[in-house]
Amino acid sequence: MTTISYELPPSAFAALHLSPKEFAREMRVAACVQWYAQGLVSQERAAEIAGLSRTEFIEELFRRRVPACR
């Protein structure tokens, strides 16, 4: 697995009230939801990249009000 490092100011974590680990997970899931919404990846691939099961990914889509069917 590839690792990507990104420097963020401490205020980024405070803005969302998340720990650095939670923030990283949120960024990963948010990116996958966006890529799915744009039609760049399938549900299955987005779930895999996000580190979620397909069911969990569909629940994230629902939570973020992104249609699960295109």
PDB file with one MODEL, atoms N, CA, C and O in Angstrom:
MODEL        1
ATOM      1  N   MET A   1       0.843  -1.172   0.000  1.00  0.00           N
ATOM      2  CA  MET A   1       0.000   0.000   0.000  1.00  0.00           C
ATOM      3  C   MET A   1       0.894   1.242   0.000  1.00  0.00           C
ATOM      4  O   MET A   1       1.929   1.267   0.667  1.00  0.00           O
ATOM      5  N   THR A   2       0.506   2.235  -0.724  1.00  0.00           N
ATOM      6  CA  THR A   2       1.238   3.491  -0.807  1.00  0.00           C
ATOM      7  C   THR A   2       0.795   4.429   0.306  1.00  0.00           C
ATOM      8  O   THR A   2      -0.381   4.475   0.666  1.00  0.00           O
ATOM      9  N   THR A   3       1.745   5.171   0.840  1.00  0.00           N
ATOM     10  CA  THR A   3       1.457   6.158   1.875  1.00  0.00           C
ATOM     11  C   THR A   3       1.666   7.548   1.299  1.00  0.00           C
ATOM     12  O   THR A   3       2.647   7.796   0.598  1.00  0.00           O
ATOM     13  N   ILE A   4       0.752   8.443   1.592  1.00  0.00           N
ATOM     14  CA  ILE A   4       0.839   9.834   1.164  1.00  0.00           C
ATOM     15  C   ILE A   4       0.899  10.700   2.415  1.00  0.00           C
ATOM     16  O   ILE A   4       0.084  10.552   3.326  1.00  0.00           O
ATOM     17  N   SER A   5       1.861  11.594   2.447  1.00  0.00           N
ATOM     18  CA  SER A   5       1.976  12.531   3.577  1.00  0.00           C
ATOM     19  C   SER A   5       1.500  13.903   3.136  1.00  0.00           C
ATOM     20  O   SER A   5       1.770  14.338   2.017  1.00  0.00           O
ATOM     21  N   TYR A   6       0.794  14.572   4.018  1.00  0.00           N
ATOM     22  CA  TYR A   6       0.269  15.891   3.717  1.00  0.00           C
ATOM     23  C   TYR A   6       0.343  16.720   4.986  1.00  0.00           C
ATOM     24  O   TYR A   6      -0.167  16.308   6.027  1.00  0.00           O
ATOM     25  N   GLU A   7       0.967  17.871   4.909  1.00  0.00           N
ATOM     26  CA  GLU A   7       1.097  18.729   6.081  1.00  0.00           C
ATOM     27  C   GLU A   7      -0.121  19.638   6.206  1.00  0.00           C
ATOM     28  O   GLU A   7      -0.512  20.311   5.253  1.00  0.00           O
ATOM     29  N   LEU A   8      -0.706  19.646   7.389  1.00  0.00           N
ATOM     30  CA  LEU A   8      -1.874  20.478   7.677  1.00  0.00           C
ATOM     31  C   LEU A   8      -1.625  21.252   8.961  1.00  0.00           C
ATOM     32  O   LEU A   8      -0.953  20.757   9.867  1.00  0.00           O
ATOM     33  N   PRO A   9      -2.158  22.454   9.044  1.00  0.00           N
ATOM     34  CA  PRO A   9      -2.027  23.186  10.303  1.00  0.00           C
ATOM     35  C   PRO A   9      -2.918  22.542  11.370  1.00  0.00           C
ATOM     36  O   PRO A   9      -3.949  21.957  11.037  1.00  0.00           O
ATOM     37  N   PRO A  10      -2.539  22.640  12.631  1.00  0.00           N
ATOM     38  CA  PRO A  10      -3.363  22.066  13.704  1.00  0.00           C
ATOM     39  C   PRO A  10      -4.805  22.571  13.686  1.00  0.00           C
ATOM     40  O   PRO A  10      -5.712  21.870  14.132  1.00  0.00           O
ATOM     41  N   SER A  11      -5.018  23.767  13.179  1.00  0.00           N
ATOM     42  CA  SER A  11      -6.377  24.312  13.144  1.00  0.00           C
ATOM     43  C   SER A  11      -7.302  23.506  12.237  1.00  0.00           C
ATOM     44  O   SER A  11      -8.521  23.561  12.405  1.00  0.00           O
ATOM     45  N   ALA A  12      -6.751  22.761  11.281  1.00  0.00           N
ATOM     46  CA  ALA A  12      -7.583  21.934  10.399  1.00  0.00           C
ATOM     47  C   ALA A  12      -8.321  20.869  11.197  1.00  0.00           C
ATOM     48  O   ALA A  12      -9.492  20.590  10.937  1.00  0.00           O
ATOM     49  N   PHE A  13      -7.637  20.276  12.167  1.00  0.00           N
ATOM     50  CA  PHE A  13      -8.268  19.246  13.003  1.00  0.00           C
ATOM     51  C   PHE A  13      -9.302  19.866  13.937  1.00  0.00           C
ATOM     52  O   PHE A  13     -10.376  19.307  14.156  1.00  0.00           O
ATOM     53  N   ALA A  14      -8.959  21.025  14.478  1.00  0.00           N
ATOM     54  CA  ALA A  14      -9.867  21.707  15.396  1.00  0.00           C
ATOM     55  C   ALA A  14     -11.137  22.149  14.682  1.00  0.00           C
ATOM     56  O   ALA A  14     -12.219  22.120  15.268  1.00  0.00           O
ATOM     57  N   ALA A  15     -11.018  22.559  13.423  1.00  0.00           N
ATOM     58  CA  ALA A  15     -12.183  23.043  12.678  1.00  0.00           C
ATOM     59  C   ALA A  15     -13.263  21.974  12.560  1.00  0.00           C
ATOM     60  O   ALA A  15     -14.456  22.277  12.606  1.00  0.00           O
ATOM     61  N   LEU A  16     -12.841  20.733  12.410  1.00  0.00           N
ATOM     62  CA  LEU A  16     -13.817  19.643  12.274  1.00  0.00           C
ATOM     63  C   LEU A  16     -13.994  18.846  13.566  1.00  0.00           C
ATOM     64  O   LEU A  16     -14.758  17.881  13.609  1.00  0.00           O
ATOM     65  N   HIS A  17     -13.283  19.256  14.617  1.00  0.00           N
ATOM     66  CA  HIS A  17     -13.350  18.560  15.908  1.00  0.00           C
ATOM     67  C   HIS A  17     -12.984  17.089  15.762  1.00  0.00           C
ATOM     68  O   HIS A  17     -13.662  16.206  16.289  1.00  0.00           O
ATOM     69  N   LEU A  18     -11.880  16.842  15.025  1.00  0.00           N
ATOM     70  CA  LEU A  18     -11.427  15.480  14.786  1.00  0.00           C
ATOM     71  C   LEU A  18      -9.962  15.339  15.179  1.00  0.00           C
ATOM     72  O   LEU A  18      -9.184  16.290  15.103  1.00  0.00           O
ATOM     73  N   SER A  19      -9.611  14.137  15.596  1.00  0.00           N
ATOM     74  CA  SER A  19      -8.201  13.831  15.840  1.00  0.00           C
ATOM     75  C   SER A  19      -7.528  13.668  14.474  1.00  0.00           C
ATOM     76  O   SER A  19      -8.218  13.496  13.469  1.00  0.00           O
ATOM     77  N   PRO A  20      -6.210  13.719  14.423  1.00  0.00           N
ATOM     78  CA  PRO A  20      -5.542  13.508  13.134  1.00  0.00           C
ATOM     79  C   PRO A  20      -5.931  12.192  12.458  1.00  0.00           C
ATOM     80  O   PRO A  20      -6.104  12.152  11.240  1.00  0.00           O
ATOM     81  N   LYS A  21      -6.068  11.133  13.227  1.00  0.00           N
ATOM     82  CA  LYS A  21      -6.465   9.834  12.652  1.00  0.00           C
ATOM     83  C   LYS A  21      -7.888   9.896  12.086  1.00  0.00           C
ATOM     84  O   LYS A  21      -8.142   9.400  10.989  1.00  0.00           O
ATOM     85  N   GLU A  22      -8.804  10.496  12.827  1.00  0.00           N
ATOM     86  CA  GLU A  22     -10.181  10.640  12.353  1.00  0.00           C
ATOM     87  C   GLU A  22     -10.237  11.544  11.120  1.00  0.00           C
ATOM     88  O   GLU A  22     -11.008  11.295  10.193  1.00  0.00           O
ATOM     89  N   PHE A  23      -9.423  12.582  11.118  1.00  0.00           N
ATOM     90  CA  PHE A  23      -9.371  13.510   9.991  1.00  0.00           C
ATOM     91  C   PHE A  23      -8.902  12.785   8.726  1.00  0.00           C
ATOM     92  O   PHE A  23      -9.469  12.970   7.650  1.00  0.00           O
ATOM     93  N   ALA A  24      -7.866  11.964   8.866  1.00  0.00           N
ATOM     94  CA  ALA A  24      -7.352  11.208   7.717  1.00  0.00           C
ATOM     95  C   ALA A  24      -8.417  10.266   7.169  1.00  0.00           C
ATOM     96  O   ALA A  24      -8.571  10.146   5.954  1.00  0.00           O
ATOM     97  N   ARG A  25      -9.150   9.599   8.052  1.00  0.00           N
ATOM     98  CA  ARG A  25     -10.220   8.699   7.606  1.00  0.00           C
ATOM     99  C   ARG A  25     -11.308   9.488   6.885  1.00  0.00           C
ATOM    100  O   ARG A  25     -11.802   9.060   5.842  1.00  0.00           O
ATOM    101  N   GLU A  26     -11.680  10.642   7.442  1.00  0.00           N
ATOM    102  CA  GLU A  26     -12.715  11.480   6.823  1.00  0.00           C
ATOM    103  C   GLU A  26     -12.285  11.938   5.434  1.00  0.00           C
ATOM    104  O   GLU A  26     -13.089  11.930   4.502  1.00  0.00           O
ATOM    105  N   MET A  27     -11.027  12.336   5.289  1.00  0.00           N
ATOM    106  CA  MET A  27     -10.531  12.758   3.973  1.00  0.00           C
ATOM    107  C   MET A  27     -10.607  11.613   2.967  1.00  0.00           C
ATOM    108  O   MET A  27     -10.997  11.809   1.816  1.00  0.00           O
ATOM    109  N   ARG A  28     -10.236  10.428   3.409  1.00  0.00           N
ATOM    110  CA  ARG A  28     -10.244   9.256   2.531  1.00  0.00           C
ATOM    111  C   ARG A  28     -11.663   8.915   2.074  1.00  0.00           C
ATOM    112  O   ARG A  28     -11.905   8.693   0.888  1.00  0.00           O
ATOM    113  N   VAL A  29     -12.587   8.875   3.016  1.00  0.00           N
ATOM    114  CA  VAL A  29     -13.979   8.544   2.681  1.00  0.00           C
ATOM    115  C   VAL A  29     -14.592   9.647   1.820  1.00  0.00           C
ATOM    116  O   VAL A  29     -15.271   9.358   0.835  1.00  0.00           O
ATOM    117  N   ALA A  30     -14.357  10.901   2.183  1.00  0.00           N
ATOM    118  CA  ALA A  30     -14.917  12.020   1.417  1.00  0.00           C
ATOM    119  C   ALA A  30     -14.418  12.002  -0.024  1.00  0.00           C
ATOM    120  O   ALA A  30     -15.186  12.253  -0.953  1.00  0.00           O
ATOM    121  N   ALA A  31     -13.142  11.709  -0.209  1.00  0.00           N
ATOM    122  CA  ALA A  31     -12.588  11.637  -1.565  1.00  0.00           C
ATOM    123  C   ALA A  31     -13.258  10.518  -2.353  1.00  0.00           C
ATOM    124  O   ALA A  31     -13.603  10.705  -3.520  1.00  0.00           O
ATOM    125  N   CYS A  32     -13.441   9.376  -1.738  1.00  0.00           N
ATOM    126  CA  CYS A  32     -14.060   8.239  -2.429  1.00  0.00           C
ATOM    127  C   CYS A  32     -15.516   8.517  -2.784  1.00  0.00           C
ATOM    128  O   CYS A  32     -15.976   8.143  -3.863  1.00  0.00           O
ATOM    129  N   VAL A  33     -16.234   9.165  -1.889  1.00  0.00           N
ATOM    130  CA  VAL A  33     -17.628   9.536  -2.176  1.00  0.00           C
ATOM    131  C   VAL A  33     -17.660  10.491  -3.364  1.00  0.00           C
ATOM    132  O   VAL A  33     -18.487  10.337  -4.263  1.00  0.00           O
ATOM    133  N   GLN A  34     -16.770  11.468  -3.373  1.00  0.00           N
ATOM    134  CA  GLN A  34     -16.716  12.430  -4.479  1.00  0.00           C
ATOM    135  C   GLN A  34     -16.357  11.749  -5.792  1.00  0.00           C
ATOM    136  O   GLN A  34     -16.985  12.012  -6.817  1.00  0.00           O
ATOM    137  N   TRP A  35     -15.361  10.882  -5.772  1.00  0.00           N
ATOM    138  CA  TRP A  35     -14.958  10.169  -6.990  1.00  0.00           C
ATOM    139  C   TRP A  35     -16.093   9.304  -7.513  1.00  0.00           C
ATOM    140  O   TRP A  35     -16.304   9.213  -8.722  1.00  0.00           O
ATOM    141  N   TYR A  36     -16.839   8.655  -6.585  1.00  0.00           N
ATOM    142  CA  TYR A  36     -17.999   7.862  -7.004  1.00  0.00           C
ATOM    143  C   TYR A  36     -19.061   8.768  -7.620  1.00  0.00           C
ATOM    144  O   TYR A  36     -19.606   8.455  -8.679  1.00  0.00           O
ATOM    145  N   ALA A  37     -19.355   9.880  -6.968  1.00  0.00           N
ATOM    146  CA  ALA A  37     -20.384  10.810  -7.459  1.00  0.00           C
ATOM    147  C   ALA A  37     -20.029  11.345  -8.844  1.00  0.00           C
ATOM    148  O   ALA A  37     -20.921  11.602  -9.653  1.00  0.00           O
ATOM    149  N   GLN A  38     -18.746  11.514  -9.125  1.00  0.00           N
ATOM    150  CA  GLN A  38     -18.303  12.001 -10.431  1.00  0.00           C
ATOM    151  C   GLN A  38     -18.241  10.895 -11.479  1.00  0.00           C
ATOM    152  O   GLN A  38     -17.985  11.159 -12.654  1.00  0.00           O
ATOM    153  N   GLY A  39     -18.473   9.663 -11.054  1.00  0.00           N
ATOM    154  CA  GLY A  39     -18.434   8.548 -11.992  1.00  0.00           C
ATOM    155  C   GLY A  39     -17.026   8.071 -12.315  1.00  0.00           C
ATOM    156  O   GLY A  39     -16.818   7.376 -13.309  1.00  0.00           O
ATOM    157  N   LEU A  40     -16.061   8.439 -11.483  1.00  0.00           N
ATOM    158  CA  LEU A  40     -14.675   8.044 -11.737  1.00  0.00           C
ATOM    159  C   LEU A  40     -14.353   6.638 -11.244  1.00  0.00           C
ATOM    160  O   LEU A  40     -13.464   5.975 -11.779  1.00  0.00           O
ATOM    161  N   VAL A  41     -15.077   6.185 -10.223  1.00  0.00           N
ATOM    162  CA  VAL A  41     -14.872   4.838  -9.678  1.00  0.00           C
ATOM    163  C   VAL A  41     -16.228   4.202  -9.391  1.00  0.00           C
ATOM    164  O   VAL A  41     -17.227   4.896  -9.208  1.00  0.00           O
ATOM    165  N   SER A  42     -16.246   2.884  -9.355  1.00  0.00           N
ATOM    166  CA  SER A  42     -17.459   2.137  -9.021  1.00  0.00           C
ATOM    167  C   SER A  42     -17.654   2.136  -7.503  1.00  0.00           C
ATOM    168  O   SER A  42     -16.755   2.513  -6.751  1.00  0.00           O
ATOM    169  N   GLN A  43     -18.836   1.709  -7.068  1.00  0.00           N
ATOM    170  CA  GLN A  43     -19.084   1.574  -5.628  1.00  0.00           C
ATOM    171  C   GLN A  43     -18.080   0.616  -5.010  1.00  0.00           C
ATOM    172  O   GLN A  43     -17.522   0.882  -3.945  1.00  0.00           O
ATOM    173  N   GLU A  44     -17.860  -0.490  -5.682  1.00  0.00           N
ATOM    174  CA  GLU A  44     -16.953  -1.505  -5.155  1.00  0.00           C
ATOM    175  C   GLU A  44     -15.538  -0.950  -4.987  1.00  0.00           C
ATOM    176  O   GLU A  44     -14.910  -1.152  -3.948  1.00  0.00           O
ATOM    177  N   ARG A  45     -15.037  -0.253  -6.006  1.00  0.00           N
ATOM    178  CA  ARG A  45     -13.682   0.299  -5.941  1.00  0.00           C
ATOM    179  C   ARG A  45     -13.603   1.423  -4.909  1.00  0.00           C
ATOM    180  O   ARG A  45     -12.626   1.512  -4.167  1.00  0.00           O
ATOM    181  N   ALA A  46     -14.615   2.272  -4.857  1.00  0.00           N
ATOM    182  CA  ALA A  46     -14.626   3.365  -3.881  1.00  0.00           C
ATOM    183  C   ALA A  46     -14.619   2.818  -2.463  1.00  0.00           C
ATOM    184  O   ALA A  46     -13.891   3.318  -1.606  1.00  0.00           O
ATOM    185  N   ALA A  47     -15.420   1.800  -2.214  1.00  0.00           N
ATOM    186  CA  ALA A  47     -15.458   1.183  -0.886  1.00  0.00           C
ATOM    187  C   ALA A  47     -14.096   0.607  -0.529  1.00  0.00           C
ATOM    188  O   ALA A  47     -13.623   0.765   0.596  1.00  0.00           O
ATOM    189  N   GLU A  48     -13.472  -0.059  -1.485  1.00  0.00           N
ATOM    190  CA  GLU A  48     -12.151  -0.648  -1.251  1.00  0.00           C
ATOM    191  C   GLU A  48     -11.123   0.430  -0.898  1.00  0.00           C
ATOM    192  O   GLU A  48     -10.375   0.283   0.068  1.00  0.00           O
ATOM    193  N   ILE A  49     -11.087   1.507  -1.678  1.00  0.00           N
ATOM    194  CA  ILE A  49     -10.132   2.590  -1.435  1.00  0.00           C
ATOM    195  C   ILE A  49     -10.409   3.251  -0.083  1.00  0.00           C
ATOM    196  O   ILE A  49      -9.480   3.618   0.636  1.00  0.00           O
ATOM    197  N   ALA A  50     -11.688   3.398   0.257  1.00  0.00           N
ATOM    198  CA  ALA A  50     -12.073   4.036   1.520  1.00  0.00           C
ATOM    199  C   ALA A  50     -11.831   3.143   2.728  1.00  0.00           C
ATOM    200  O   ALA A  50     -11.861   3.612   3.865  1.00  0.00           O
ATOM    201  N   GLY A  51     -11.591   1.856   2.485  1.00  0.00           N
ATOM    202  CA  GLY A  51     -11.388   0.930   3.593  1.00  0.00           C
ATOM    203  C   GLY A  51     -12.685   0.522   4.260  1.00  0.00           C
ATOM    204  O   GLY A  51     -12.717   0.221   5.454  1.00  0.00           O
ATOM    205  N   LEU A  52     -13.768   0.516   3.468  1.00  0.00           N
ATOM    206  CA  LEU A  52     -15.092   0.162   3.969  1.00  0.00           C
ATOM    207  C   LEU A  52     -15.631  -1.042   3.219  1.00  0.00           C
ATOM    208  O   LEU A  52     -15.174  -1.355   2.120  1.00  0.00           O
ATOM    209  N   SER A  53     -16.610  -1.717   3.818  1.00  0.00           N
ATOM    210  CA  SER A  53     -17.336  -2.729   3.066  1.00  0.00           C
ATOM    211  C   SER A  53     -18.249  -1.992   2.094  1.00  0.00           C
ATOM    212  O   SER A  53     -18.480  -0.793   2.245  1.00  0.00           O
ATOM    213  N   ARG A  54     -18.763  -2.696   1.109  1.00  0.00           N
ATOM    214  CA  ARG A  54     -19.662  -2.036   0.157  1.00  0.00           C
ATOM    215  C   ARG A  54     -20.912  -1.524   0.874  1.00  0.00           C
ATOM    216  O   ARG A  54     -21.406  -0.440   0.566  1.00  0.00           O
ATOM    217  N   THR A  55     -21.417  -2.293   1.817  1.00  0.00           N
ATOM    218  CA  THR A  55     -22.591  -1.869   2.591  1.00  0.00           C
ATOM    219  C   THR A  55     -22.291  -0.592   3.371  1.00  0.00           C
ATOM    220  O   THR A  55     -23.106   0.331   3.391  1.00  0.00           O
ATOM    221  N   GLU A  56     -21.129  -0.538   4.010  1.00  0.00           N
ATOM    222  CA  GLU A  56     -20.740   0.664   4.760  1.00  0.00           C
ATOM    223  C   GLU A  56     -20.597   1.864   3.823  1.00  0.00           C
ATOM    224  O   GLU A  56     -20.959   2.984   4.182  1.00  0.00           O
ATOM    225  N   PHE A  57     -20.069   1.625   2.624  1.00  0.00           N
ATOM    226  CA  PHE A  57     -19.920   2.717   1.667  1.00  0.00           C
ATOM    227  C   PHE A  57     -21.283   3.233   1.221  1.00  0.00           C
ATOM    228  O   PHE A  57     -21.481   4.444   1.119  1.00  0.00           O
ATOM    229  N   ILE A  58     -22.216   2.337   0.957  1.00  0.00           N
ATOM    230  CA  ILE A  58     -23.569   2.757   0.569  1.00  0.00           C
ATOM    231  C   ILE A  58     -24.219   3.545   1.701  1.00  0.00           C
ATOM    232  O   ILE A  58     -24.938   4.510   1.444  1.00  0.00           O
ATOM    233  N   GLU A  59     -23.978   3.150   2.944  1.00  0.00           N
ATOM    234  CA  GLU A  59     -24.493   3.902   4.089  1.00  0.00           C
ATOM    235  C   GLU A  59     -23.877   5.304   4.134  1.00  0.00           C
ATOM    236  O   GLU A  59     -24.559   6.273   4.467  1.00  0.00           O
ATOM    237  N   GLU A  60     -22.595   5.406   3.802  1.00  0.00           N
ATOM    238  CA  GLU A  60     -21.937   6.725   3.733  1.00  0.00           C
ATOM    239  C   GLU A  60     -22.566   7.576   2.640  1.00  0.00           C
ATOM    240  O   GLU A  60     -22.791   8.771   2.834  1.00  0.00           O
ATOM    241  N   LEU A  61     -22.850   6.971   1.499  1.00  0.00           N
ATOM    242  CA  LEU A  61     -23.512   7.715   0.416  1.00  0.00           C
ATOM    243  C   LEU A  61     -24.843   8.267   0.905  1.00  0.00           C
ATOM    244  O   LEU A  61     -25.158   9.435   0.677  1.00  0.00           O
ATOM    245  N   PHE A  62     -25.621   7.432   1.574  1.00  0.00           N
ATOM    246  CA  PHE A  62     -26.923   7.852   2.090  1.00  0.00           C
ATOM    247  C   PHE A  62     -26.751   9.003   3.093  1.00  0.00           C
ATOM    248  O   PHE A  62     -27.471  10.000   3.040  1.00  0.00           O
ATOM    249  N   ARG A  63     -25.779   8.844   4.011  1.00  0.00           N
ATOM    250  CA  ARG A  63     -25.526   9.858   5.038  1.00  0.00           C
ATOM    251  C   ARG A  63     -25.140  11.194   4.413  1.00  0.00           C
ATOM    252  O   ARG A  63     -25.493  12.255   4.927  1.00  0.00           O
ATOM    253  N   ARG A  64     -24.412  11.132   3.300  1.00  0.00           N
ATOM    254  CA  ARG A  64     -23.945  12.349   2.636  1.00  0.00           C
ATOM    255  C   ARG A  64     -24.864  12.792   1.514  1.00  0.00           C
ATOM    256  O   ARG A  64     -24.539  13.709   0.760  1.00  0.00           O
ATOM    257  N   ARG A  65     -26.010  12.140   1.405  1.00  0.00           N
ATOM    258  CA  ARG A  65     -27.044  12.481   0.420  1.00  0.00           C
ATOM    259  C   ARG A  65     -26.532  12.423  -1.032  1.00  0.00           C
ATOM    260  O   ARG A  65     -26.818  13.291  -1.856  1.00  0.00           O
ATOM    261  N   VAL A  66     -25.773  11.372  -1.297  1.00  0.00           N
ATOM    262  CA  VAL A  66     -25.284  11.107  -2.645  1.00  0.00           C
ATOM    263  C   VAL A  66     -26.027   9.890  -3.148  1.00  0.00           C
ATOM    264  O   VAL A  66     -26.005   8.852  -2.488  1.00  0.00           O
ATOM    265  N   PRO A  67     -26.691   9.977  -4.301  1.00  0.00           N
ATOM    266  CA  PRO A  67     -27.428   8.822  -4.811  1.00  0.00           C
ATOM    267  C   PRO A  67     -26.517   7.596  -4.987  1.00  0.00           C
ATOM    268  O   PRO A  67     -25.408   7.706  -5.510  1.00  0.00           O
ATOM    269  N   ALA A  68     -26.998   6.441  -4.547  1.00  0.00           N
ATOM    270  CA  ALA A  68     -26.235   5.206  -4.654  1.00  0.00           C
ATOM    271  C   ALA A  68     -26.320   4.612  -6.063  1.00  0.00           C
ATOM    272  O   ALA A  68     -25.501   3.774  -6.440  1.00  0.00           O
ATOM    273  N   CYS A  69     -27.294   5.041  -6.818  1.00  0.00           N
ATOM    274  CA  CYS A  69     -27.454   4.546  -8.195  1.00  0.00           C
ATOM    275  C   CYS A  69     -27.229   5.697  -9.156  1.00  0.00           C
ATOM    276  O   CYS A  69     -27.716   6.809  -8.953  1.00  0.00           O
ATOM    277  N   ARG A  70     -26.476   5.403 -10.211  1.00  0.00           N
ATOM    278  CA  ARG A  70     -26.228   6.434 -11.223  1.00  0.00           C
ATOM    279  C   ARG A  70     -26.947   6.084 -12.483  1.00  0.00           C
ATOM    280  O   ARG A  70     -26.870   6.824 -13.464  1.00  0.00           O
TER     281      ARG A  70
ENDMDL
END
